[in-house]
Amino acid sequence: MRIGFVTGYSPQEVELAARAGFDGLEISMRAAPAKPELQRMKEALARHGAAVLTVFHFENYAAADAAAARKARANFGRVCGAARALGTTVVTVNAWVPRDASLEDKFAHYQRTFGRLAEVARDQGCVIAIENCPHGLCNIAWSPANWERMFNDLPTKTVGLEFDPSHLVWQGIDYAAALRRFGERVYAFHAKDTEILGDVLSRVGIHGSGWWRFRIPGYGDINWKRIFTILADIHYRGDLIIEHEDPIFRGDRREEGLRLGLKFLRQFVM
């Protein structure tokens, strides 16, 4: 099981990964790089012994601008090709749906859009791992109840999850039960923690703000020993990717936060 972190590509980020002891990266991209740039990326990665664990395509397939949405869907196929060229078959995304649509219309949009994207991914030898960040309910993969319907409506095994327990914590969802229930559809894993600030919560309530925050692994309320027990039980063979959104380790402390997260995770990963 390899450990990496999410980032946009740059030679400096590859150097950071190697310097800090990471195995690789989840590289975010809007569109596929041109062939010369892909070659430069491959050379930099090889030079530093870093792998591309996953590629994250972050364009919105449900953009209000229809032309932008079509472009995003077209770019997805090119990003799949770039992922294969960089050595991974896992393309991570959000299951974007129209913000103001009814739940039924959101599911209809998901089934229609991801039915097409799944065919593209399958033809290119890739799988789709959907992250479960709600994004204001614009990503339909916000809950286990929704995952169940998503996979029933679109049963292809080409589509799975990039499981992130941090988003389940602040929603009050049992992340351990969800991981065990959907383990066979977990194709990538975002290692991110959430800290509940009880003193703030008791004052502002769940509809207030500031009562939770993302943390690097080990600095929040997630029981990581339990997580890794379940990952072993479900025979998870994917990678761990730190999505660093910890407000304490920002700016000049970013590398410190990444190193601390890596050190914490290494105790569970041989």
Phi, psi and omega per residue, in radians:
M1 nan 2.035 -3.106
R2 -1.595 2.759 -3.127
I3 -2.174 2.292 3.105
G4 -2.438 -2.907 3.055
F5 -2.528 2.783 -3.108
V6 -1.437 2.356 3.098
T7 -2.885 2.759 2.865
G8 -1.308 2.719 -3.091
Y9 -1.329 2.403 2.871
S10 -2.816 2.690 3.072
P11 -1.000 -0.588 -3.135
Q12 -1.141 -0.651 3.127
E13 -1.224 -0.619 3.057
V14 -1.117 -0.756 3.094
E15 -1.071 -0.717 3.112
L16 -1.071 -0.785 3.142
A17 -1.011 -0.794 -3.136
A18 -1.177 -0.763 -3.112
R19 -1.085 -0.659 -3.084
A20 -1.502 -0.155 3.089
G21 1.645 0.278 3.090
F22 -1.350 2.749 3.106
D23 -1.486 -0.432 -3.096
G24 3.125 -2.778 -2.992
L25 -2.449 2.666 2.777
E26 -1.728 2.004 -3.057
I27 -1.687 2.172 3.112
S28 -1.523 2.383 3.066
M29 -2.625 2.524 3.082
R30 -1.476 -0.700 3.140
A31 -2.481 2.824 -3.112
A32 -1.223 2.375 3.062
P33 -1.160 2.722 3.034
A34 -1.175 2.802 -3.053
K35 -0.977 -0.750 3.110
P36 -1.064 -0.673 3.112
E37 -1.201 -0.691 3.072
L38 -1.023 -0.728 3.139
Q39 -1.126 -0.730 3.102
R40 -1.107 -0.678 3.105
M41 -1.085 -0.817 -3.133
K42 -1.058 -0.711 -3.141
E43 -1.161 -0.727 3.120
A44 -1.130 -0.747 3.127
L45 -1.104 -0.767 3.134
A46 -1.130 -0.686 -3.126
R47 -1.063 -0.601 -3.101
H48 -1.776 0.058 3.118
G49 1.147 0.576 -3.127
A50 -1.907 2.442 3.127
A51 -1.786 2.700 2.920
V52 -1.573 1.961 -3.081
L53 -1.410 -0.759 3.080
T54 -2.606 2.840 2.999
V55 -2.085 2.257 -3.120
F56 -1.796 2.044 3.061
H57 -1.684 2.007 -2.948
F58 -1.857 0.212 3.090
E59 -1.263 2.744 -3.067
N60 -1.654 1.945 -3.139
Y61 -1.335 -0.085 3.131
A62 -2.154 0.520 -3.136
A63 -1.012 2.517 3.136
A64 -1.060 -0.575 3.047
D65 -1.357 1.925 -3.051
A66 -1.032 -0.645 3.134
A67 -1.143 -0.691 3.115
A68 -1.145 -0.681 3.108
A69 -1.130 -0.737 3.111
R70 -1.105 -0.719 3.120
K71 -1.098 -0.716 3.126
A72 -1.066 -0.771 -3.138
R73 -1.149 -0.658 3.098
A74 -1.172 -0.708 3.134
N75 -1.120 -0.510 -3.127
F76 -0.961 -0.817 -3.125
G77 -1.071 -0.685 3.127
R78 -1.188 -0.628 3.100
V79 -1.165 -0.634 3.049
C80 -1.020 -0.767 3.113
G81 -1.096 -0.706 3.105
A82 -1.132 -0.685 3.120
A83 -1.040 -0.815 3.128
R84 -1.074 -0.724 3.133
A85 -1.099 -0.520 -3.126
L86 -1.573 -0.028 3.002
G87 1.745 0.281 3.092
T88 -2.271 2.686 3.063
T89 -1.944 0.095 -3.084
V90 -1.827 2.034 3.078
V91 -1.939 2.113 -3.090
T92 -1.758 2.545 -3.045
V93 -2.617 3.054 2.842
N94 -1.872 2.517 3.122
A95 -1.515 1.289 -3.058
W96 -1.109 2.390 3.073
V97 -2.393 2.795 -3.118
P98 -1.037 2.333 -3.048
R99 -1.014 -0.816 -2.980
D100 -1.700 0.137 -3.136
A101 -1.302 2.765 3.011
S102 -1.193 2.871 3.137
L103 -1.049 -0.708 3.125
E104 -1.093 -0.718 3.120
D105 -1.200 -0.583 3.069
K106 -1.087 -0.791 3.125
F107 -1.141 -0.662 3.111
A108 -1.100 -0.735 3.111
H109 -1.116 -0.780 3.108
Y110 -0.999 -0.872 -3.077
Q111 -1.080 -0.717 -3.121
R112 -1.198 -0.833 -3.062
T113 -1.245 -0.853 -3.064
F114 -1.364 -0.304 2.958
G115 -1.071 -0.753 3.115
R116 -1.237 -0.788 -3.118
L117 -1.120 -0.608 3.119
A118 -1.115 -0.669 3.106
E119 -1.132 -0.733 3.116
V120 -1.090 -0.822 -3.126
A121 -1.090 -0.791 -3.131
R122 -1.061 -0.754 -3.127
D123 -1.116 -0.448 3.139
Q124 -1.699 0.083 3.114
G125 1.320 0.457 -3.135
C126 -1.997 2.880 2.958
V127 -2.099 2.719 3.135
I128 -1.835 2.212 3.078
A129 -2.005 1.948 -3.069
I130 -1.559 2.149 3.083
E131 -1.271 2.608 -3.049
N132 -1.825 0.534 3.002
C133 -1.317 2.205 -3.074
P134 -1.104 -0.582 -3.092
H135 0.848 0.889 3.125
G136 1.109 0.548 -3.119
L137 1.177 0.351 3.017
C138 -1.552 -0.237 2.991
N139 -1.889 1.981 -2.989
I140 -1.180 -0.223 -3.097
A141 -1.487 0.790 -3.034
W142 -1.540 -0.176 -3.057
S143 -2.643 2.744 3.065
P144 -1.024 -0.607 3.089
A145 -1.059 -0.709 3.103
N146 -1.219 -0.654 3.115
W147 -1.045 -0.736 -3.126
E148 -1.023 -0.786 3.136
R149 -1.227 -0.680 3.105
M150 -0.978 -0.804 -3.077
F151 -1.346 -0.447 3.024
N152 -1.279 -0.745 -3.138
D153 -1.212 -0.521 -3.110
L154 -2.373 1.433 -2.957
P155 -1.296 -0.068 -3.133
T156 -0.986 2.369 3.118
K157 -1.336 -0.019 3.050
T158 -1.166 -0.425 -3.099
V159 -1.867 2.194 3.094
G160 -2.486 -2.633 -3.027
L161 -2.103 2.556 2.737
E162 -1.768 1.673 -2.972
F163 -1.278 2.214 3.113
D164 -2.269 1.819 -3.084
P165 -1.162 -0.397 -3.046
S166 -1.064 -0.611 -3.117
H167 -1.311 -0.393 3.122
L168 -1.375 -0.571 -3.094
V169 -1.024 -0.913 -3.050
W170 -1.288 -0.226 3.032
Q171 -1.554 -0.064 -3.129
G172 1.347 0.422 -3.107
I173 -1.721 2.445 3.128
D174 -1.262 1.732 -3.063
Y175 -1.179 -0.573 -3.134
A176 -1.191 -0.783 3.116
A177 -1.111 -0.670 3.134
A178 -1.147 -0.728 3.129
L179 -1.116 -0.745 3.129
R180 -1.161 -0.717 -3.092
R181 -1.152 -0.669 -3.033
F182 -1.959 0.367 -3.046
G183 -0.951 -0.658 -3.094
E184 -1.227 -0.259 3.119
R185 -1.811 0.182 3.107
V186 -1.584 1.934 -3.092
Y187 -1.815 -0.263 3.072
A188 -2.675 2.800 -3.048
F189 -2.393 2.085 3.038
H190 -1.516 2.039 3.115
A191 -1.572 1.667 3.133
K192 -2.484 2.513 -3.077
D193 -1.921 2.872 3.041
T194 -2.326 2.342 3.078
E195 -1.902 2.171 3.054
I196 -1.591 2.146 3.136
L197 -1.629 1.592 -2.988
G198 -1.039 -0.615 -3.118
D199 -1.170 -0.629 3.098
V200 -1.269 -0.760 -3.132
L201 -1.018 -0.731 -3.110
S202 -1.163 -0.332 -3.117
R203 -1.661 -0.685 -3.024
V204 -1.835 -0.334 -3.109
G205 1.343 3.038 -3.034
I206 -1.189 -0.353 3.122
H207 -1.548 -0.058 3.079
G208 -1.454 -2.976 -3.134
S209 -2.237 2.815 3.072
G210 1.436 0.154 -3.097
W211 -1.649 -0.013 3.008
W212 -2.573 2.759 3.093
R213 -2.680 2.610 3.077
F214 -1.266 2.566 3.109
R215 -2.377 2.831 2.983
I216 -1.190 2.733 -3.109
P217 -0.944 2.307 3.107
G218 1.664 -0.145 -3.097
Y219 -1.911 0.157 3.115
G220 -2.166 -2.589 -3.009
D221 -1.807 0.040 -3.131
I222 -1.306 2.423 3.074
N223 -1.540 1.639 -3.028
W224 -1.261 -0.504 3.059
K225 -1.079 -0.708 3.098
R226 -1.148 -0.719 3.103
I227 -0.998 -0.858 -3.079
F228 -1.243 -0.491 3.012
T229 -1.085 -0.776 3.134
I230 -1.186 -0.738 3.107
L231 -1.007 -0.669 3.072
A232 -1.194 -0.726 -3.123
D233 -1.082 -0.651 -3.086
I234 -1.587 0.079 3.113
H235 1.030 0.770 3.124
Y236 -1.142 2.251 -3.101
R237 -2.064 0.158 3.139
G238 -1.498 -2.825 -3.069
D239 -1.929 2.910 3.061
L240 -1.921 2.274 -3.061
I241 -2.254 2.020 3.094
I242 -1.283 2.143 2.989
E243 -1.780 1.734 -2.962
H244 -1.459 1.812 3.081
E245 -2.256 0.442 -3.113
D246 -1.313 2.089 -3.091
P247 -1.209 -0.323 -3.141
I248 -1.316 -0.619 -3.068
F249 -1.861 1.006 3.116
R250 -1.716 2.961 2.998
G251 0.979 -2.144 -3.084
D252 -1.146 -0.256 -3.116
R253 -1.742 0.107 -3.090
R254 -1.018 -0.877 -3.130
E255 -1.081 -0.670 3.081
E256 -1.010 -0.802 3.131
G257 -1.093 -0.749 3.107
L258 -1.078 -0.757 -3.140
R259 -1.121 -0.709 3.120
L260 -1.141 -0.726 3.092
G261 -1.091 -0.741 3.113
L262 -1.110 -0.790 3.132
K263 -1.025 -0.733 -3.142
F264 -1.113 -0.820 -3.084
L265 -1.189 -0.550 -3.088
R266 -1.060 -0.468 -3.131
Q267 -1.153 -0.335 -3.138
F268 -1.773 -0.220 -3.008
V269 -2.122 2.151 3.124
M270 -1.372 nan nan
